[in-house]
Amino acid sequence: MSAHRIGIMGCGARGRAFAAAVASLEAVELIGCVDDDLAAAQACADEFGGEAATGWSGREIDSLVLAAPRLDATSLLTAAREGVQVLADPPLARGVVEARRAARAAEGVPGRVGLAFEWRFQPLVRLLRAVVPRPRFAHLVTAVDAGPPQAPLSVRETVWSTPHHALDLLTHLFDGAPAEIVADGGPLPPPKQGPATVVVPPRADALVAELYFDRERHAALTAAGGDADPEFGSVVLDLTDGKTRVRVWSDWTAAEILPLDGRSFDPPGLPGLTLEREGRAWMAHAERDGQALADLVLAFADAGPGGESVPGVADGARAVALTRAILAGAASGRTQTLRAA
């Protein structure tokens, strides 16, 4: 059986991460690295394989990964209409109308379209789904890009991608979009004492939101500007169903599983994880080796074990709607009610 042929379009940091993931797999083959900058495409091809080019059209490929900084909807639809599978890096769009238009345009095309929300494919997230299949509460805290902000000086307006992925993960864990969103800004922690020279300008606020799925289940999201906590990493997730509590930290590399009712508990063994018992709790550890991205690529190529589904354009449009609703709630102070997010 021949390998699934994959091309990468966009050879920046994200595209190179995809290329590394493809190169690590036996069931797929990287055949092309495409970028408007031929030198960048050539550097990617030299390191991970395939041919360098400035366009993909006419090349014999099974799947095309779109990893440019901004999604090129024309390339997505052109490839999908030619029967090529397209894995697009989120967000699907920056506006709700544009996202829904793209989702409608992708309906019925011969090529399957997926959105690369790889947080869903973290080994520790798989463990969460197995241990707490129906959570009642979750709090996700994540650090956003600490680069120089553009006007206005606000995390709510200048940061998109990290909260976007976080919202998709929460809807994945809670099996659907929230019914209501209450969002507001909050003060960032005071800066740590250090050298007089400040490389990163301080952000004006953090994004804080409450997501209400129903009367009994809700989640909280905090996306704070600045560098990740050196001890806990860039993602911290606390989740419970009232019987079991799971805490994930250290940039998706460690989790604590604690039964709350005194019962004996043995978590399932899953690929990519090691488990150790510490008193009543279990500690789960995963390697930070890009496995989530590799598993996403395998699932999308229909070569992965278990036949995991990859988020589609409807999921991408929903994540855009949620992100925009949170931004609107933070700006207006009004509760956002979502009837069809």
ZIJO-V254862 format. One line per field, one symbol per residue. phi: phi as a letter, one per 30 degrees, with the letter a starting at -180 (. if undefined). A space follows every 10 residues. Layout:
BEGIN
phi=???
END
This chain:
BEGIN
phi=.dddcbcccj cddddddddd ddddcddbbd caccaecddd dddddddcji cdacaceidd bcbbccbdeb dcdddddddd ddiddbccdd ddacbddddd dddddddidd ddcbcddded cdeddddedd dbdbdcbbbc cbdcecdedc dddbedcccb ddeddddddd dddchldddb bcbadbdded dddaeddcdc ddddaccbbc ccdadcbabb bbccdjdddd dcicbbbcba cjcbcbccah hicbbccbdc ciddbbdddb eibcbbcbid ccccbbdcbi dddddddddd dicddihddc ecdddddddd dddddddddd dcicdccccb d
END
